[in-house]
């Protein structure tokens, strides 16, 4: 499945309700999922981490959808070969 397909799936299932919730409240849900992923990773609970990675991706798609961002297009920054350098540690 491509990113665009997953984003479309999330849109078809949740976008109307997500738009009603709005960006600020949706972002809080996203951050909660990132926190749950962090907890799973720190505790080395890889079974739960897998589920939380999926949740984080789904909420990221939700945020992109309600802000009219095409994630696949946004990721071209990394796939176009034009990205130079990296962030220092």
Buried (B, 14 or more C-beta within 10 A) or exposed (E): EEBBEBBBEBBEEBBEEBBEBEBEEBBEBBEEBBEBBEEBBEEEEEEBBEBBBEBBBBBBBBBBBBEEBEBBEEEEEEEEEEEEEEEEE
